[in-house]
């Protein structure tokens, strides 16, 4: 939230023109115009110049905070908001913005205090209650988050965004029936591409004699997670020559992996011509259609690892009797929450100090270069960029002793394969890992290592190093 005029309700007491010079207020309007146009860098430069002339201009400090947060300079944004609050103490708009920036840098107690003060001052303001709800959820205070999100929905019932966040909160709480029903609001947010209106949505009914398109809609990991429900869909297709057909739309890197899943008749890539089909359903709607919960859950899908992938894995891994550990330190950089779940490769390098351990970097994408930049290429074997599909990655995981990683699609892959995986989780984690347990019924082979305090990776990695040392010793002892 930002303002086009001073947040203290008026202009700073300065004439519009002094000896031909433009006033700070006039400059503020120009800077705000740049900000509205999305020209964040030039707007920041303009705001700073105004503050040289009028350091007591609360509106500029507030807008500067918004611009800095947009740029990702969260600590600087906190400072700017606090400077604004020195000028206009208790301003609820600035307090809410401060709470958002504090949340960004994991100062959650302070963030909740700021949001709480803002909500107390503006109990009937939609943005204030909504932002408070998000902050509470990221603090793992799910019951309280639900109260604030419900308040936001009551204030703006037609806005789908708080309803979507409410769905995620319900899943965190294990209230699956309500959560899956609310989960469908994701299609109203505008964040997902629209589907053809002419094709009816499948609602879980029998579809003998018809063709059903199941399409992926989110990340690779979500597709792997929910592929377990496809055989249950096929059970509703009927039998014999008139049985219904299932077409799976998913990206090419998954297709070899999914080729053994019972019930898939054909696969296409997104954008590829499908031909005529009768019904369609998003793959992330399948858990809700089958009433999935921690107690009512099919096993992960049977994934296919081709012989060529196993041969490639054998060529990439050393057979030297050492404890082979795959590592991944970042998920997709396009995922907006990746900044908090990902870490630097530097945190993983001490695992290579554990006697008997060989590390293999499975990282792909823009962050794969982190290893060389950190000087770790000489002690960690990087193979991620040599893996051309999830089937090849699966073959490598199958041959490793252990995978240690921060949450991303590879975690779903290792968990679905039933291979040992230690998943290192930030405080505001994916709903799948909702409880305080070290286990999740969705992936029995997965062990969860959680932050006890937001942003505290140090404790997590130290504990993992101790557990890794014990695991190597156990293997040596034949356990």
C-alpha positions in Angstrom: 0.0 0.0 0.0 1.4 3.4 -0.9 0.1 7.0 -1.1 0.2 9.7 -3.7 0.3 12.3 -0.9 1.8 12.7 2.5 0.5 10.0 4.9 0.1 12.6 7.7 -2.9 13.9 5.8 -1.4 17.0 4.2 1.6 18.6 2.7 4.8 19.4 4.4 4.8 23.1 5.3 6.8 24.4 2.4 6.0 26.9 -0.4 5.3 25.4 -3.9 8.2 27.4 -5.4 11.1 29.0 -3.7 13.3 31.1 -6.0 12.1 29.0 -8.9 12.8 25.6 -7.3 10.1 22.8 -7.3 8.7 22.0 -3.9 9.1 18.6 -2.3 5.3 18.0 -2.6 5.4 18.6 -6.3 8.4 16.3 -6.6 6.5 13.7 -4.5 3.7 13.7 -7.1 6.2 13.0 -9.9 7.9 10.3 -7.8 4.6 8.7 -7.0 3.7 8.7 -10.7 6.9 6.8 -11.5 6.0 4.3 -8.7 2.5 3.8 -10.2 4.1 3.0 -13.6 6.2 0.3 -12.0 9.5 2.2 -12.4 10.6 1.3 -8.9 14.3 2.1 -9.3 13.7 5.7 -10.5 11.0 6.2 -7.9 13.5 5.3 -5.1 16.0 7.7 -6.5 13.3 10.4 -6.6 12.1 9.7 -3.0 15.6 9.9 -1.7 16.1 13.3 -3.4 12.9 14.6 -1.8 14.1 13.4 1.7 17.3 15.4 1.3 15.0 18.5 1.0 12.3 17.4 3.4 13.4 14.6 5.8 10.2 14.9 7.8 7.9 14.0 4.9 6.1 10.9 6.2 4.5 10.1 2.8 7.8 9.9 1.1 9.2 7.6 3.9 6.1 5.3 3.6 6.3 5.1 -0.2 10.0 4.5 -0.1 9.3 1.6 2.2 6.9 0.1 -0.3 9.3 0.6 -3.2 12.2 -1.0 -1.3 10.0 -4.0 -0.4 9.0 -4.4 -4.0 12.7 -4.4 -4.9 13.4 -7.1 -2.3 15.3 -4.8 0.1 13.3 -5.9 3.1 15.6 -4.6 5.9 15.8 -1.2 4.3 12.0 -1.2 3.9 11.6 -1.8 7.7 13.9 1.2 8.4 11.9 3.4 6.0 8.6 2.4 7.6 10.0 3.1 11.1 11.1 6.5 10.1 7.6 7.2 8.8 6.2 6.1 12.2 8.5 8.5 14.0 6.6 11.3 12.1 3.1 9.8 12.4 3.1 7.4 15.3 0.5 4.7 15.3 -0.5 5.2 11.6 -2.3 1.9 10.9 -1.4 1.9 7.2 2.3 2.2 7.9 2.0 -0.3 10.7 0.5 -2.8 8.3 3.2 -2.2 5.8 5.9 -2.5 8.5 4.3 -5.8 9.6 4.6 -7.2 6.0 8.3 -6.2 5.8 9.1 -7.6 9.2 7.4 -10.9 8.1 9.7 -10.9 5.0 12.8 -11.0 7.2 11.3 -13.6 9.6 10.9 -11.2 12.5 7.5 -12.7 13.1 6.8 -11.6 16.7 7.4 -8.0 15.7 5.4 -8.4 12.5 2.4 -9.8 14.5 2.6 -6.9 16.9 2.5 -4.4 14.1 -0.3 -6.1 12.3 -2.2 -6.5 15.6 -2.0 -2.7 16.3 -3.1 -2.0 12.7 -6.1 -4.3 13.0 -7.1 -2.9 16.3 -7.1 0.6 14.8 -8.8 -0.5 11.6 -11.0 -3.5 12.4 -13.2 -2.9 9.3 -10.4 -2.6 6.8 -10.1 -5.5 4.4 -6.3 -5.2 3.6 -5.4 -4.8 7.3 -7.3 -8.0 8.4 -6.1 -9.9 5.4 -2.4 -9.1 5.9 -2.7 -10.0 9.6 -4.2 -13.4 8.6 -1.3 -14.1 6.3 1.3 -13.1 8.9 -0.4 -15.4 11.5 -0.4 -18.3 9.0 3.3 -17.8 8.3 3.8 -17.9 12.0 2.1 -21.3 12.1 -0.7 -19.8 14.2 -3.4 -21.4 12.0 -6.4 -21.1 14.2 -5.8 -17.4 14.7 -5.1 -16.9 11.0 -8.4 -18.4 10.2 -10.2 -15.8 12.4 -8.5 -12.9 10.5 -9.1 -14.5 7.1 -12.8 -15.0 7.9 -13.0 -11.4 9.0 -11.4 -10.3 5.7 -13.8 -12.4 3.7 -16.8 -10.9 5.6 -15.5 -7.5 4.6 -15.0 -8.4 0.9 -16.9 -11.6 0.2 -16.4 -11.5 -3.6 -12.6 -11.4 -3.4 -11.3 -14.9 -4.0 -7.8 -14.3 -2.7 -8.5 -14.5 1.1 -10.8 -17.5 0.3 -7.8 -19.2 -1.4 -5.6 -18.5 1.6 -8.3 -19.7 3.9 -8.3 -23.0 2.0 -4.5 -23.4 2.6 -5.0 -22.6 6.3 -7.8 -25.3 6.6 -5.4 -27.9 5.0 -2.7 -26.9 7.5 -5.3 -27.5 10.3 -6.2 -30.9 8.9 -9.7 -29.8 8.2 -9.6 -31.6 4.8 -13.2 -31.7 3.8 -13.6 -27.9 4.2 -10.1 -27.3 2.9 -10.6 -29.2 -0.4 -13.9 -27.5 -1.1 -12.3 -24.1 -0.5 -9.3 -25.1 -2.6 -11.3 -24.8 -5.7 -11.4 -21.0 -5.3 -7.9 -21.0 -6.9 -9.6 -20.8 -10.2 -11.2 -17.5 -9.4 -8.0 -15.7 -8.4 -6.7 -15.2 -12.0 -3.4 -16.8 -11.1 -4.0 -19.9 -13.2 -4.7 -19.9 -17.0 -8.3 -20.2 -18.0 -9.5 -23.5 -19.5 -11.9 -24.0 -22.4 -15.4 -23.1 -21.2 -17.0 -25.6 -23.6 -15.5 -28.7 -21.8 -17.4 -29.8 -18.7 -15.6 -30.2 -15.4 -15.5 -33.8 -14.2 -16.9 -34.0 -10.6 -16.1 -37.6 -9.7 -18.9 -39.4 -11.5 -18.5 -42.6 -13.6 -17.5 -41.8 -17.2 -17.8 -45.0 -19.1 -17.6 -44.4 -22.9 -16.2 -40.9 -22.4 -12.7 -39.4 -22.5 -11.3 -37.5 -19.6 -8.4 -35.1 -19.7 -6.5 -34.7 -16.4 -4.3 -31.7 -16.6 -1.4 -30.4 -14.5 -1.9 -26.9 -13.3 0.9 -26.1 -10.8 4.4 -27.3 -10.2 6.1 -30.6 -11.0 6.0 -31.6 -7.3 2.2 -31.2 -7.1 1.8 -33.4 -10.2 3.9 -36.1 -8.6 2.1 -35.8 -5.3 -1.4 -36.2 -6.8 -0.6 -38.8 -9.5 -1.4 -41.4 -6.9 -5.1 -40.7 -7.5 -5.1 -41.5 -11.2 -5.8 -45.3 -10.7 -8.8 -44.3 -8.5 -10.1 -42.2 -11.4 -9.6 -45.1 -13.8 -11.8 -47.3 -11.5 -14.7 -45.0 -12.5 -14.1 -45.5 -16.3 -15.9 -48.8 -16.5 -14.5 -52.0 -18.1 -14.2 -53.6 -21.5 -14.3 -52.1 -25.0 -16.5 -49.2 -23.8 -14.4 -48.2 -20.9 -13.6 -44.5 -20.5 -10.2 -43.2 -21.5 -7.8 -41.0 -19.5 -5.6 -38.5 -21.2 -2.9 -36.9 -18.9 -1.6 -33.5 -19.9 1.8 -33.0 -18.2 5.2 -31.6 -19.1 7.7 -33.7 -21.0 10.2 -34.2 -18.1 7.5 -36.2 -16.2 6.2 -38.4 -19.0 8.7 -41.3 -18.8 8.2 -41.3 -15.0 4.4 -41.5 -15.3 4.3 -44.1 -18.1 3.6 -47.0 -15.6 0.8 -45.3 -13.7 -2.3 -47.5 -13.9 -5.1 -45.9 -15.9 -3.3 -43.5 -18.2 -4.2 -44.2 -21.8 -2.2 -41.4 -23.4 -0.1 -38.4 -22.5 0.3 -35.0 -24.1 2.3 -31.9 -23.3 0.6 -28.6 -22.4 -0.3 -26.8 -25.6 -0.1 -30.0 -27.7 -3.2 -30.9 -29.7 -5.4 -33.2 -27.7 -8.3 -33.8 -30.1 -11.8 -34.1 -28.9 -12.5 -35.1 -25.3 -15.6 -35.1 -23.1 -14.5 -34.0 -19.7 -11.6 -32.5 -17.9 -10.3 -32.1 -14.3 -7.2 -30.4 -12.8 -4.9 -32.9 -11.2 -4.9 -30.9 -7.9 -8.6 -31.3 -7.6 -8.3 -35.1 -7.3 -7.6 -35.2 -3.6 -10.8 -33.3 -2.9 -12.9 -35.5 -5.2 -11.7 -38.6 -3.4 -11.9 -37.1 0.1 -8.2 -37.4 0.8 -7.0 -36.9 4.4 -4.1 -38.2 6.5 -6.2 -41.2 7.4 -7.7 -41.8 3.9 -4.8 -41.8 1.5 -3.7 -44.0 -1.4 0.0 -44.9 -1.6 2.2 -42.9 -4.0 1.9 -43.8 -7.7 4.1 -46.5 -9.1 6.8 -44.6 -11.0 8.7 -45.9 -14.0 12.5 -45.8 -14.1 13.7 -46.9 -17.6 16.8 -49.1 -18.0 18.6 -46.3 -19.9 18.1 -44.0 -16.8 19.6 -46.6 -14.5 22.6 -47.0 -16.8 23.1 -43.3 -16.8 22.9 -43.1 -13.0 25.5 -45.9 -12.7 27.8 -43.9 -14.9 27.3 -40.7 -12.9 27.8 -42.2 -9.4 31.0 -43.6 -8.0 30.9 -47.1 -6.6 33.5 -46.7 -3.9 31.6 -47.9 -0.8 31.1 -44.4 0.6 27.8 -43.0 1.9 26.3 -41.3 -1.1 24.1 -38.3 -0.4 22.2 -36.2 -3.0 21.6 -32.6 -2.1 19.2 -29.9 -3.5 19.3 -26.4 -2.0 16.6 -24.5 -4.0 13.3 -25.2 -5.7 12.0 -23.3 -8.7 13.1 -19.6 -8.5 9.8 -18.6 -10.1 7.9 -19.9 -7.0 7.1 -16.8 -5.0 7.8 -18.6 -1.7 11.2 -20.0 -2.8 13.2 -17.3 -1.0 12.2 -18.7 2.4 12.4 -22.4 1.7 15.7 -22.3 -0.2 19.2 -21.8 1.2 22.7 -21.2 0.0 24.8 -24.2 -1.0 27.3 -23.1 1.7 25.0 -24.6 4.3 25.3 -28.0 2.7 29.1 -28.1 2.2 29.9 -29.1 5.8 28.1 -32.4 5.2 31.1 -33.3 3.0 33.2 -33.1 6.1 31.5 -36.1 7.6 33.8 -39.0 7.3 32.8 -41.4 4.6 30.3 -39.1 2.9 30.3 -38.2 -0.9 27.9 -35.4 -1.9 26.2 -35.3 -5.2 24.5 -32.0 -6.3 21.1 -32.8 -7.9 20.3 -29.1 -8.3 19.0 -28.0 -11.7 18.2 -24.6 -13.1 19.5 -21.1 -12.3 20.8 -22.0 -8.9 22.9 -24.9 -10.1 25.8 -22.5 -10.6 25.9 -21.7 -6.9 28.2 -24.7 -6.3 31.0 -23.4 -8.4 30.5 -19.8 -7.2 30.9 -21.0 -3.6 34.1 -23.0 -4.5 32.4 -26.3 -3.8 32.8 -27.9 -7.2 36.1 -29.6 -6.2 34.5 -31.5 -3.3 30.9 -32.0 -4.4 30.0 -33.8 -7.7 27.5 -31.8 -9.7 25.2 -34.0 -11.8 21.9 -32.2 -11.8 22.3 -30.5 -15.1 23.2 -33.8 -16.7 19.8 -35.2 -15.8 17.3 -34.6 -18.6 14.1 -35.9 -17.0 12.6 -36.9 -13.7 13.0 -40.5 -14.7 16.8 -40.0 -14.8 16.7 -38.1 -11.5 14.7 -41.0 -10.0 17.3 -43.5 -11.1 20.0 -41.5 -9.4 17.9 -41.2 -6.2 17.2 -44.9 -6.2 21.0 -45.5 -6.2 21.9 -43.1 -3.4 21.9 -43.8 0.3 20.1 -40.6 1.2 18.7 -37.3 -0.2 19.0 -34.2 1.9 17.3 -31.1 0.6 15.1 -28.1 1.1 11.5 -28.7 -0.1 10.9 -28.8 -3.9 9.7 -31.3 -6.5 12.6 -33.7 -5.9 11.3 -34.2 -2.4 8.0 -35.5 -3.9 10.0 -37.7 -6.3 12.1 -39.3 -3.6 9.1 -39.7 -1.3 7.1 -41.3 -4.0 9.9 -43.8 -4.8 10.0 -44.7 -1.1 13.7 -43.7 -0.9 15.2 -42.2 2.2 14.9 -38.4 2.2 15.5 -35.7 4.8 13.4 -32.7 3.9 14.5 -29.4 5.6 11.6 -27.1 6.2 11.2 -23.4 6.9 8.7 -22.2 9.5 5.9 -21.4 7.0 5.9 -24.7 5.2 3.8 -26.5 2.7 0.4 -27.7 4.1 1.5 -31.3 3.4 3.9 -31.1 6.3 1.4 -29.4 8.5 2.0 -30.9 12.0 5.0 -30.9 14.3 5.7 -34.5 13.5 9.0 -35.7 11.8 6.8 -37.8 9.5 4.1 -37.3 6.9 1.7 -40.0 6.0 1.8 -38.9 2.4 5.5 -40.0 2.1 6.5 -42.7 4.7 10.2 -42.7 3.7 10.5 -38.9 4.3 11.9 -37.4 7.5 11.1 -33.8 8.3 13.6 -31.4 9.9 11.8 -28.2 10.8 12.8 -24.7 11.9 11.7 -24.1 15.4 12.1 -20.3 14.9 11.5 -18.6 11.6 14.7 -18.1 9.7 16.8 -20.3 12.0 18.5 -22.6 9.5 21.6 -22.9 11.7 19.9 -25.2 14.2 18.4 -27.3 11.5 21.6 -27.9 9.6 23.6 -28.6 12.8 21.1 -31.3 13.8 21.1 -32.8 10.3 24.9 -33.0 10.4 24.8 -34.9 13.7 22.1 -37.2 12.3 24.1 -37.8 9.1 27.2 -38.7 11.2 25.0 -41.3 13.0 23.6 -42.6 9.8 27.0 -43.2 8.3 28.1 -45.0 11.4 24.9 -47.1 11.3 25.7 -48.2 7.7 29.2 -49.1 8.7 27.8 -51.2 11.5 25.5 -53.0 9.0 22.3 -51.2 10.1 
